[in-house]
Amino acid sequence: MRNILFVWMLLISSCTLFSKSPEELKAEVSVKKYLDSLNKSSKCEIISFDDLHPKYTTYEDDTNYDKYQKQPLKLDSIKKNFKPALIAWSIFVTYKGKDDYGSYGKHRYLCALNKDLSKCIVGIQIDNVYIKH
């Protein structure tokens, strides 16, 4: 009985560990639509998605940053009161299909998505480019 309970708990925990967040699922759908638009004649085959990253504003995006950049006290106030806001997302995808140039094969893209993950804004092909994670 103990062994059955242990196996059952192991199965439940593994399902939880490998489930994707709602953000990841929305990002994957948007990226798939974008890649399918590149591959109009035939659909692409997704090999993998990884590393969904949010992009936030920084205190340098504050409207007063340039004005007070050389005034340390005011700049400190901007930094202290700054609250970052989500502005976009990025995700890596590896797929088989056509790239921006019509070359068929296995490609890796870094895709930028809008903040609600409903649209892939741009895909940057990074085949054979080393990016440190």
JOTA-V55669 format. One line per field, one symbol per residue. ss: DSSP state (H for helix, E for strand, L for the rest). psi: psi as a letter, one per 30 degrees, with the letter a starting at -180 (. if undefined). burial: 1 if it has 16 or more other C-alpha atoms within 10 Angstrom, else 0. Layout:
BEGIN
ss: ???
psi: ???
burial: ???
END
This chain:
BEGIN
ss: LHHHHHHHHHHHHHHHHHLLLHHHHHHHHHHHHHHHHHLLLLLLEEEEEEEEEEEELLHHHLLLHHHHLLLHHHHHHHHHHLLLLEEEEEEEEEEEEELLLLLEEEEEEEEEEELLLLLEEEEEELLLLLLLL
psi: eeeeeeeeeeeeeeeeegklleeeeeeeeeeeeeeeffheekkljkelklikklklllfffkffeeegegjeeeeeeeeegkjkkkflllkkkklkakafggkkaklkljkkllfggfkjekkjkgkgkkkk.
burial: 0000000000000000000000010011011111110110001101001001011000100000100000000010010000000001111111111110000001111111111010111010100000000
END
